[in-house]
Amino acid sequence: MVTNSSIKNKISMRNNKPQVSSDLNLKIYILERDNGIKDKRIRKELEKLIEKRFYTILKKTHRRQADIFGFGQQFQNALSYHELKDWRDEYYPKLKVNFKVYANME
């Protein structure tokens, strides 16, 4: 069970391509587990699973040019108004995201 979460995004532009570094911090509480399964294994598998699902969704949204995570909003101060108007067509397809999950157990 996730008891708390926070995300920190850092944006940058490199060679006129937007980049986002996102760190998702989760506090989790394990209600049940199989015998012999260590906390570290649970944490690592959960982090890997969430990261994989995020990248799968991001790939689909790139194809559809649908910024469902609101990354364009993060670039309001980095791009001019005219550049933001072209976010979905010009910048979003080139967006690179480094997404990392950190799970901590209570």
MMTF fields as JSON, N, C-alpha, C and O atoms, coordinates in Angstrom:
{
  "mmtfVersion": "1.0.0",
  "mmtfProducer": "UNKNOWN",
  "numBonds": 423,
  "numAtoms": 424,
  "numGroups": 106,
  "numChains": 1,
  "numModels": 1,
  "chainsPerModel": [1],
  "groupsPerChain": [106],
  "chainIdList": ["A"],
  "bondAtomList": [4, 2, 8, 6, 12, 10, 16, 14, 20, 18, 24, 22, 28, 26, 32, 30, 36, 34, 40, 38, 44, 42, 48, 46, 52, 50, 56, 54, 60, 58, 64, 62, 68, 66, 72, 70, 76, 74, 80, 78, 84, 82, 88, 86, 92, 90, 96, 94, 100, 98, 104, 102, 108, 106, 112, 110, 116, 114, 120, 118, 124, 122, 128, 126, 132, 130, 136, 134, 140, 138, 144, 142, 148, 146, 152, 150, 156, 154, 160, 158, 164, 162, 168, 166, 172, 170, 176, 174, 180, 178, 184, 182, 188, 186, 192, 190, 196, 194, 200, 198, 204, 202, 208, 206, 212, 210, 216, 214, 220, 218, 224, 222, 228, 226, 232, 230, 236, 234, 240, 238, 244, 242, 248, 246, 252, 250, 256, 254, 260, 258, 264, 262, 268, 266, 272, 270, 276, 274, 280, 278, 284, 282, 288, 286, 292, 290, 296, 294, 300, 298, 304, 302, 308, 306, 312, 310, 316, 314, 320, 318, 324, 322, 328, 326, 332, 330, 336, 334, 340, 338, 344, 342, 348, 346, 352, 350, 356, 354, 360, 358, 364, 362, 368, 366, 372, 370, 376, 374, 380, 378, 384, 382, 388, 386, 392, 390, 396, 394, 400, 398, 404, 402, 408, 406, 412, 410, 416, 414, 420, 418],
  "bondOrderList": [1, 1, 1, 1, 1, 1, 1, 1, 1, 1, 1, 1, 1, 1, 1, 1, 1, 1, 1, 1, 1, 1, 1, 1, 1, 1, 1, 1, 1, 1, 1, 1, 1, 1, 1, 1, 1, 1, 1, 1, 1, 1, 1, 1, 1, 1, 1, 1, 1, 1, 1, 1, 1, 1, 1, 1, 1, 1, 1, 1, 1, 1, 1, 1, 1, 1, 1, 1, 1, 1, 1, 1, 1, 1, 1, 1, 1, 1, 1, 1, 1, 1, 1, 1, 1, 1, 1, 1, 1, 1, 1, 1, 1, 1, 1, 1, 1, 1, 1, 1, 1, 1, 1, 1, 1],
  "groupList": [{"groupName": "MET", "atomNameList": ["N", "CA", "C", "O"], "elementList": ["N", "C", "C", "O"], "formalChargeList": [0, 0, 0, 0], "bondAtomList": [1, 0, 2, 1, 3, 2], "bondOrderList": [1, 1, 2], "singleLetterCode": "M", "chemCompType": "L-PEPTIDE LINKING"}, {"groupName": "VAL", "atomNameList": ["N", "CA", "C", "O"], "elementList": ["N", "C", "C", "O"], "formalChargeList": [0, 0, 0, 0], "bondAtomList": [1, 0, 2, 1, 3, 2], "bondOrderList": [1, 1, 2], "singleLetterCode": "V", "chemCompType": "L-PEPTIDE LINKING"}, {"groupName": "THR", "atomNameList": ["N", "CA", "C", "O"], "elementList": ["N", "C", "C", "O"], "formalChargeList": [0, 0, 0, 0], "bondAtomList": [1, 0, 2, 1, 3, 2], "bondOrderList": [1, 1, 2], "singleLetterCode": "T", "chemCompType": "L-PEPTIDE LINKING"}, {"groupName": "ASN", "atomNameList": ["N", "CA", "C", "O"], "elementList": ["N", "C", "C", "O"], "formalChargeList": [0, 0, 0, 0], "bondAtomList": [1, 0, 2, 1, 3, 2], "bondOrderList": [1, 1, 2], "singleLetterCode": "N", "chemCompType": "L-PEPTIDE LINKING"}, {"groupName": "SER", "atomNameList": ["N", "CA", "C", "O"], "elementList": ["N", "C", "C", "O"], "formalChargeList": [0, 0, 0, 0], "bondAtomList": [1, 0, 2, 1, 3, 2], "bondOrderList": [1, 1, 2], "singleLetterCode": "S", "chemCompType": "L-PEPTIDE LINKING"}, {"groupName": "ILE", "atomNameList": ["N", "CA", "C", "O"], "elementList": ["N", "C", "C", "O"], "formalChargeList": [0, 0, 0, 0], "bondAtomList": [1, 0, 2, 1, 3, 2], "bondOrderList": [1, 1, 2], "singleLetterCode": "I", "chemCompType": "L-PEPTIDE LINKING"}, {"groupName": "LYS", "atomNameList": ["N", "CA", "C", "O"], "elementList": ["N", "C", "C", "O"], "formalChargeList": [0, 0, 0, 0], "bondAtomList": [1, 0, 2, 1, 3, 2], "bondOrderList": [1, 1, 2], "singleLetterCode": "K", "chemCompType": "L-PEPTIDE LINKING"}, {"groupName": "ARG", "atomNameList": ["N", "CA", "C", "O"], "elementList": ["N", "C", "C", "O"], "formalChargeList": [0, 0, 0, 0], "bondAtomList": [1, 0, 2, 1, 3, 2], "bondOrderList": [1, 1, 2], "singleLetterCode": "R", "chemCompType": "L-PEPTIDE LINKING"}, {"groupName": "PRO", "atomNameList": ["N", "CA", "C", "O"], "elementList": ["N", "C", "C", "O"], "formalChargeList": [0, 0, 0, 0], "bondAtomList": [1, 0, 2, 1, 3, 2], "bondOrderList": [1, 1, 2], "singleLetterCode": "P", "chemCompType": "L-PEPTIDE LINKING"}, {"groupName": "GLN", "atomNameList": ["N", "CA", "C", "O"], "elementList": ["N", "C", "C", "O"], "formalChargeList": [0, 0, 0, 0], "bondAtomList": [1, 0, 2, 1, 3, 2], "bondOrderList": [1, 1, 2], "singleLetterCode": "Q", "chemCompType": "L-PEPTIDE LINKING"}, {"groupName": "ASP", "atomNameList": ["N", "CA", "C", "O"], "elementList": ["N", "C", "C", "O"], "formalChargeList": [0, 0, 0, 0], "bondAtomList": [1, 0, 2, 1, 3, 2], "bondOrderList": [1, 1, 2], "singleLetterCode": "D", "chemCompType": "L-PEPTIDE LINKING"}, {"groupName": "LEU", "atomNameList": ["N", "CA", "C", "O"], "elementList": ["N", "C", "C", "O"], "formalChargeList": [0, 0, 0, 0], "bondAtomList": [1, 0, 2, 1, 3, 2], "bondOrderList": [1, 1, 2], "singleLetterCode": "L", "chemCompType": "L-PEPTIDE LINKING"}, {"groupName": "TYR", "atomNameList": ["N", "CA", "C", "O"], "elementList": ["N", "C", "C", "O"], "formalChargeList": [0, 0, 0, 0], "bondAtomList": [1, 0, 2, 1, 3, 2], "bondOrderList": [1, 1, 2], "singleLetterCode": "Y", "chemCompType": "L-PEPTIDE LINKING"}, {"groupName": "GLU", "atomNameList": ["N", "CA", "C", "O"], "elementList": ["N", "C", "C", "O"], "formalChargeList": [0, 0, 0, 0], "bondAtomList": [1, 0, 2, 1, 3, 2], "bondOrderList": [1, 1, 2], "singleLetterCode": "E", "chemCompType": "L-PEPTIDE LINKING"}, {"groupName": "GLY", "atomNameList": ["N", "CA", "C", "O"], "elementList": ["N", "C", "C", "O"], "formalChargeList": [0, 0, 0, 0], "bondAtomList": [1, 0, 2, 1, 3, 2], "bondOrderList": [1, 1, 2], "singleLetterCode": "G", "chemCompType": "PEPTIDE LINKING"}, {"groupName": "PHE", "atomNameList": ["N", "CA", "C", "O"], "elementList": ["N", "C", "C", "O"], "formalChargeList": [0, 0, 0, 0], "bondAtomList": [1, 0, 2, 1, 3, 2], "bondOrderList": [1, 1, 2], "singleLetterCode": "F", "chemCompType": "L-PEPTIDE LINKING"}, {"groupName": "HIS", "atomNameList": ["N", "CA", "C", "O"], "elementList": ["N", "C", "C", "O"], "formalChargeList": [0, 0, 0, 0], "bondAtomList": [1, 0, 2, 1, 3, 2], "bondOrderList": [1, 1, 2], "singleLetterCode": "H", "chemCompType": "L-PEPTIDE LINKING"}, {"groupName": "ALA", "atomNameList": ["N", "CA", "C", "O"], "elementList": ["N", "C", "C", "O"], "formalChargeList": [0, 0, 0, 0], "bondAtomList": [1, 0, 2, 1, 3, 2], "bondOrderList": [1, 1, 2], "singleLetterCode": "A", "chemCompType": "L-PEPTIDE LINKING"}, {"groupName": "TRP", "atomNameList": ["N", "CA", "C", "O"], "elementList": ["N", "C", "C", "O"], "formalChargeList": [0, 0, 0, 0], "bondAtomList": [1, 0, 2, 1, 3, 2], "bondOrderList": [1, 1, 2], "singleLetterCode": "W", "chemCompType": "L-PEPTIDE LINKING"}],
  "groupTypeList": [0, 1, 2, 3, 4, 4, 5, 6, 3, 6, 5, 4, 0, 7, 3, 3, 6, 8, 9, 1, 4, 4, 10, 11, 3, 11, 6, 5, 12, 5, 11, 13, 7, 10, 3, 14, 5, 6, 10, 6, 7, 5, 7, 6, 13, 11, 13, 6, 11, 5, 13, 6, 7, 15, 12, 2, 5, 11, 6, 6, 2, 16, 7, 7, 9, 17, 10, 5, 15, 14, 15, 14, 9, 9, 15, 9, 3, 17, 11, 4, 12, 16, 13, 11, 6, 10, 18, 7, 10, 13, 12, 12, 8, 6, 11, 6, 1, 3, 15, 6, 1, 12, 17, 3, 0, 13],
  "groupIdList": [1, 2, 3, 4, 5, 6, 7, 8, 9, 10, 11, 12, 13, 14, 15, 16, 17, 18, 19, 20, 21, 22, 23, 24, 25, 26, 27, 28, 29, 30, 31, 32, 33, 34, 35, 36, 37, 38, 39, 40, 41, 42, 43, 44, 45, 46, 47, 48, 49, 50, 51, 52, 53, 54, 55, 56, 57, 58, 59, 60, 61, 62, 63, 64, 65, 66, 67, 68, 69, 70, 71, 72, 73, 74, 75, 76, 77, 78, 79, 80, 81, 82, 83, 84, 85, 86, 87, 88, 89, 90, 91, 92, 93, 94, 95, 96, 97, 98, 99, 100, 101, 102, 103, 104, 105, 106],
  "secStructList": [7, 3, 3, 3, 3, 3, 3, 3, 3, 3, 3, 3, 3, 3, 6, 6, 3, 3, 3, 3, 3, 3, 3, 3, 3, 3, 3, 3, 7, 7, 7, 7, 7, 7, 6, 6, 7, 7, 2, 2, 2, 2, 2, 2, 2, 2, 2, 2, 2, 2, 2, 2, 2, 2, 2, 2, 2, 2, 2, 2, 2, 2, 2, 2, 6, 7, 7, 6, 6, 7, 2, 2, 2, 2, 6, 6, 6, 6, 1, 7, 2, 2, 2, 2, 2, 6, 0, 0, 0, 0, 0, 4, 4, 4, 7, 3, 3, 3, 3, 3, 3, 3, 3, 3, 3, 7],
  "xCoordList": [0.847, 0.0, 0.905, 1.868, 0.599, 1.339, 0.739, -0.458, 1.579, 1.094, 1.418, 0.795, 2.39, 2.747, 3.534, 4.191, 3.46, 4.23, 4.541, 3.813, 5.636, 5.98, 6.79, 7.44, 6.742, 7.495, 8.206, 7.659, 9.434, 10.221, 10.629, 11.196, 10.332, 10.689, 11.727, 11.617, 12.726, 13.721, 13.689, 13.774, 13.564, 13.476, 14.742, 15.468, 14.987, 16.086, 15.804, 14.99, 16.503, 16.442, 17.857, 18.796, 18.018, 19.317, 19.142, 18.354, 19.881, 19.772, 18.329, 17.857, 17.638, 16.245, 15.294, 14.222, 15.696, 14.853, 14.597, 15.531, 13.328, 13.003, 13.392, 13.264, 13.866, 14.213, 13.642, 13.641, 13.162, 12.626, 13.272, 13.371, 13.704, 14.187, 13.177, 13.012, 12.508, 11.461, 11.855, 12.199, 11.797, 12.043, 10.752, 10.226, 10.251, 9.044, 9.459, 10.082, 9.11, 9.4, 8.115, 7.099, 8.179, 7.022, 7.354, 8.45, 6.4, 6.483, 5.447, 4.271, 5.909, 5.003, 4.983, 5.94, 3.857, 3.669, 3.214, 2.22, 3.923, 3.6, 2.674, 3.022, 1.5, 0.516, 0.758, 0.593, 1.152, 1.4, 2.565, 2.842, 3.245, 4.337, 4.523, 4.118, 5.144, 5.503, 6.678, 7.489, 6.759, 7.892, 9.207, 9.331, 10.183, 11.512, 11.739, 12.863, 10.705, 10.854, 11.347, 10.703, 12.485, 13.109, 12.546, 12.069, 12.609, 12.144, 12.835, 12.189, 14.133, 14.904, 14.38, 14.274, 14.055, 13.532, 12.19, 11.953, 11.324, 10.013, 10.187, 9.557, 11.056, 11.302, 11.81, 11.287, 12.82, 13.43, 12.459, 12.412, 11.69, 10.731, 9.617, 9.169, 9.173, 8.14, 8.669, 7.98, 9.875, 10.477, 10.585, 10.226, 11.078, 11.253, 9.909, 9.793, 8.9, 7.579, 6.942, 6.399, 7.003, 6.408, 7.135, 6.496, 8.464, 9.236, 8.883, 8.711, 8.773, 8.437, 7.053, 6.867, 6.096, 4.738, 4.703, 4.004, 5.461, 5.506, 6.018, 5.405, 7.139, 7.72, 6.804, 6.779, 6.064, 5.1, 4.006, 3.643, 3.485, 2.448, 3.016, 2.365, 4.214, 4.825, 4.995, 4.742, 5.415, 5.589, 4.258, 4.217, 3.184, 1.86, 1.409, 0.831, 1.667, 1.234, 2.05, 1.53, 3.312, 4.119, 3.508, 3.4, 3.111, 2.517, 1.236, 0.945, 0.474, -0.811, -0.692, -1.684, 0.511, 0.777, -0.158, -0.704, -0.327, -1.193, -0.332, 0.18, -0.177, 0.668, -0.149, -0.472, -0.478, -1.346, -0.68, -1.365, 0.646, 1.364, 1.587, 2.101, 1.205, 1.329, 2.76, 3.077, 3.626, 5.01, 5.127, 6.015, 4.243, 4.266, 4.142, 4.744, 3.369, 3.22, 4.543, 4.785, 5.396, 6.696, 7.609, 8.542, 7.328, 8.196, 7.656, 8.156, 6.669, 6.095, 7.124, 7.05, 8.071, 9.087, 10.305, 11.13, 10.427, 11.589, 11.351, 12.302, 10.086, 9.741, 8.87, 8.122, 8.973, 8.124, 6.687, 6.414, 5.795, 4.382, 4.211, 3.461, 4.899, 4.772, 5.349, 4.827, 6.417, 6.986, 6.042, 5.878, 5.426, 4.488, 3.273, 2.7, 2.879, 1.749, 2.055, 1.147, 3.355, 3.777, 4.212, 4.837, 3.891, 4.369, 4.025, 4.914, 2.768, 2.36, 2.953, 3.312, 3.057, 3.549, 5.074, 5.667, 5.7, 7.131, 7.977, 8.974, 7.589, 8.445, 8.102, 9.003, 6.83, 6.454, 6.97, 7.433, 6.91, 7.448, 8.952, 9.448, 9.682, 11.121, 11.474, 12.646, 10.483, 10.706, 11.395, 10.975, 12.457, 13.15, 12.882, 13.026, 12.491, 12.172, 13.048, 13.137, 13.687, 14.426, 13.584, 13.569, 12.89, 11.954, 12.544, 12.902, 12.644, 13.237, 12.299, 11.782, 12.091, 11.23, 12.099, 12.999, 11.798, 12.48, 11.408, 10.596, 11.403, 10.421, 11.094, 12.16, 10.458, 10.938, 9.849, 8.67, 10.248, 9.276, 9.16, 10.145, 7.927, 7.661, 7.669, 7.466],
  "yCoordList": [-1.154, 0.0, 1.232, 1.295, 2.205, 3.462, 4.376, 4.661, 4.833, 5.706, 7.174, 8.056, 7.447, 8.815, 8.806, 7.821, 9.917, 10.018, 11.477, 12.383, 11.684, 13.016, 12.853, 11.83, 13.882, 13.838, 15.17, 16.235, 15.084, 16.276, 16.204, 15.21, 17.273, 17.356, 18.444, 19.539, 18.134, 19.115, 19.143, 18.105, 20.346, 20.465, 21.09, 21.798, 20.81, 21.449, 21.359, 20.556, 22.207, 22.174, 21.885, 22.588, 20.867, 20.525, 20.358, 19.533, 21.145, 21.123, 21.309, 20.634, 22.23, 22.557, 21.376, 21.306, 20.454, 19.314, 19.36, 19.504, 19.239, 19.275, 17.981, 16.886, 18.143, 16.995, 17.197, 18.305, 16.107, 16.131, 15.005, 13.871, 15.336, 14.331, 14.296, 15.282, 13.168, 13.029, 11.974, 10.844, 12.366, 11.441, 11.267, 12.219, 10.041, 9.718, 9.011, 7.95, 9.608, 9.012, 8.443, 9.132, 7.179, 6.492, 5.976, 5.472, 6.106, 5.411, 4.304, 4.545, 3.088, 1.948, 1.132, 1.105, 0.473, -0.421, -1.757, -1.816, -2.812, -4.143, -4.853, -5.075, -5.201, -5.872, -7.374, -7.973, -7.985, -9.43, -9.709, -8.931, -10.817, -11.252, -12.754, -13.353, -13.351, -14.759, -14.915, -14.003, -16.067, -16.343, -16.23, -16.691, -15.614, -15.526, -14.35, -14.131, -13.604, -12.455, -11.263, -10.856, -10.714, -9.613, -8.264, -8.12, -7.28, -5.923, -5.35, -4.729, -5.558, -5.009, -5.526, -4.761, -6.795, -7.382, -6.756, -6.418, -6.602, -5.994, -4.579, -4.189, -3.807, -2.423, -2.337, -1.565, -3.124, -3.078, -3.515, -2.905, -4.558, -5.031, -4.004, -3.797, -3.368, -2.338, -1.143, -0.642, -0.687, 0.436, 0.126, 0.947, -1.054, -1.462, -1.555, -1.118, -2.118, -2.273, -0.914, -0.719, 0.016, 1.337, 2.078, 2.7, 2.015, 2.674, 2.098, 2.849, 0.781, 0.129, 0.558, 0.855, 0.592, 1.005, 2.466, 2.816, 3.317, 4.724, 4.869, 5.56, 4.217, 4.343, 3.76, 4.268, 2.717, 2.16, 3.175, 3.372, 3.814, 4.829, 6.039, 6.57, 6.479, 7.63, 7.377, 8.266, 6.187, 5.841, 5.959, 6.482, 5.476, 5.562, 7.006, 7.388, 7.811, 9.212, 10.001, 10.936, 9.645, 10.293, 10.049, 10.969, 8.815, 8.481, 9.267, 9.661, 9.494, 10.197, 11.699, 12.425, 12.159, 13.566, 14.067, 15.168, 13.238, 13.556, 13.704, 12.717, 14.931, 15.224, 15.035, 16.006, 13.785, 13.504, 13.781, 13.916, 13.869, 14.144, 15.641, 16.046, 16.457, 17.901, 18.411, 19.423, 17.731, 18.179, 19.558, 20.332, 19.87, 21.184, 22.312, 23.372, 22.091, 23.096, 23.381, 24.5, 22.37, 22.533, 23.481, 24.064, 23.624, 24.417, 25.823, 26.506, 26.266, 27.591, 28.705, 29.689, 28.577, 29.612, 29.393, 30.295, 28.227, 27.91, 28.2, 28.396, 28.228, 28.453, 29.693, 30.039, 30.346, 31.517, 31.063, 29.881, 32.023, 31.731, 31.062, 30.093, 31.569, 31.009, 29.596, 28.747, 29.35, 28.001, 27.036, 25.891, 27.499, 26.631, 26.258, 25.183, 27.142, 26.824, 25.604, 24.892, 25.368, 24.225, 23.04, 22.108, 23.064, 22.026, 20.621, 19.776, 20.357, 18.993, 18.517, 17.347, 19.414, 19.013, 19.026, 18.142, 20.019, 20.228, 19.686, 19.001, 19.986, 19.677, 18.357, 17.594, 18.087, 16.877, 15.591, 14.703, 15.458, 14.225, 14.041, 12.915, 15.13, 15.056, 14.963, 14.823, 15.039, 15.043, 13.764, 12.657, 13.939, 12.82, 12.907, 13.97, 11.787, 11.753, 10.707, 9.562, 11.125, 10.205, 10.058, 10.947, 8.937, 8.699, 7.676, 6.572, 8.042, 7.146, 7.061, 8.073, 5.86, 5.62, 5.192, 4.361, 5.788, 5.432, 5.03, 5.859, 3.765, 3.264, 3.055, 2.446, 3.566, 3.374, 2.665, 3.002, 1.696, 0.916, 1.456, 1.848, 1.467, 1.891, 0.699, 0.841],
  "zCoordList": [0.0, 0.0, 0.0, 0.764, -0.849, -0.88, 0.177, 0.157, 1.102, 2.179, 1.924, 2.516, 1.045, 0.722, -0.579, -0.915, -1.306, -2.546, -2.845, -2.439, -3.563, -4.052, -5.324, -5.538, -6.168, -7.414, -7.599, -7.312, -8.084, -8.388, -9.848, -10.301, -10.58, -11.993, -12.198, -11.645, -12.99, -13.416, -14.935, -15.59, -15.485, -16.939, -17.493, -16.796, -18.767, -19.48, -20.976, -21.431, -21.722, -23.184, -23.677, -23.305, -24.502, -25.085, -26.591, -27.054, -27.329, -28.794, -29.243, -30.158, -28.588, -28.896, -28.663, -29.264, -27.787, -27.424, -25.927, -25.138, -25.533, -24.099, -23.394, -23.941, -22.173, -21.348, -19.95, -19.414, -19.375, -18.015, -17.225, -17.693, -16.032, -15.096, -13.953, -13.235, -13.788, -12.776, -11.754, -12.101, -10.494, -9.39, -8.605, -8.028, -8.592, -7.838, -6.558, -6.594, -5.433, -4.123, -3.546, -3.447, -3.17, -2.599, -1.212, -0.969, -0.309, 0.968, 0.89, 0.619, 1.133, 0.995, 2.278, 3.052, 2.466, 3.598, 3.027, 2.304, 3.341, 2.819, 3.797, 4.956, 3.313, 4.158, 4.242, 5.304, 3.121, 3.083, 2.157, 1.244, 2.391, 1.521, 1.668, 2.664, 0.657, 0.732, 1.688, 1.848, 2.313, 3.207, 2.458, 1.323, 3.1, 2.528, 1.583, 1.13, 1.284, 0.395, 1.214, 2.182, 0.821, 1.549, 1.102, -0.024, 2.001, 1.702, 0.469, -0.376, 0.366, -0.75, -2.082, -3.041, -2.155, -3.395, -3.753, -4.913, -2.78, -3.017, -3.546, -4.529, -2.877, -3.273, -4.711, -5.515, -5.026, -6.355, -7.446, -8.514, -7.188, -8.189, -8.398, -9.526, -7.326, -7.441, -8.237, -9.125, -7.931, -8.66, -10.152, -10.996, -10.459, -11.852, -12.579, -13.724, -11.923, -12.526, -12.833, -13.921, -11.894, -12.105, -13.225, -14.073, -13.233, -14.287, -15.655, -16.615, -15.753, -17.024, -17.501, -18.682, -16.602, -16.984, -17.425, -18.375, -16.73, -17.117, -18.556, -19.37, -18.86, -20.195, -21.277, -22.398, -20.961, -21.909, -22.212, -23.372, -21.181, -21.372, -22.11, -23.009, -21.744, -22.399, -23.902, -24.716, -24.257, -25.675, -26.429, -27.542, -25.823, -26.45, -26.58, -27.598, -25.559, -25.617, -26.633, -27.242, -26.826, -27.865, -29.239, -30.049, -29.496, -30.792, -31.028, -32.157, -29.971, -30.085, -29.833, -29.912, -29.533, -29.217, -28.115, -28.192, -27.099, -25.966, -24.712, -24.182, -24.248, -23.088, -21.803, -21.118, -21.486, -20.338, -19.002, -17.988, -18.983, -17.738, -17.521, -16.479, -18.491, -18.356, -18.409, -17.784, -19.142, -19.235, -19.87, -19.513, -20.804, -21.44, -20.429, -20.601, -19.382, -18.331, -17.634, -17.181, -17.55, -16.899, -17.691, -17.137, -18.983, -19.857, -20.119, -21.014, -19.379, -19.603, -19.481, -20.217, -18.578, -18.408, -19.3, -19.445, -19.89, -20.716, -22.196, -22.953, -22.609, -24.011, -24.143, -23.229, -25.266, -25.515, -25.767, -25.973, -25.744, -25.998, -27.361, -27.485, -28.38, -29.738, -29.815, -30.537, -29.074, -29.055, -28.332, -28.754, -27.249, -26.511, -27.349, -27.172, -28.258, -29.136, -29.999, -30.428, -30.25, -31.062, -30.203, -30.71, -28.915, -27.994, -28.479, -28.582, -28.776, -29.15, -30.465, -30.598, -31.435, -32.753, -32.851, -33.47, -32.244, -32.432, -31.275, -31.506, -30.046, -28.9, -28.197, -27.847, -27.992, -27.258, -27.907, -27.19, -29.226, -29.832, -29.595, -29.652, -29.328, -29.098, -27.617, -27.266, -26.759, -25.31, -24.848, -25.183, -24.076, -23.439, -21.946, -21.343, -21.353, -19.929, -19.247, -19.69, -18.169, -17.309, -16.044, -15.194, -15.927, -14.837, -13.888, -14.298, -12.624, -11.627, -10.429, -9.956, -9.954, -8.788, -7.606, -7.731, -6.467, -5.208, -4.202, -3.791, -3.81, -2.857, -1.51, -1.415, -0.484, 0.891, 1.679, 1.57, 2.459, 3.221, 4.629, 5.254, 5.113, 6.498, 7.409, 8.614]
}
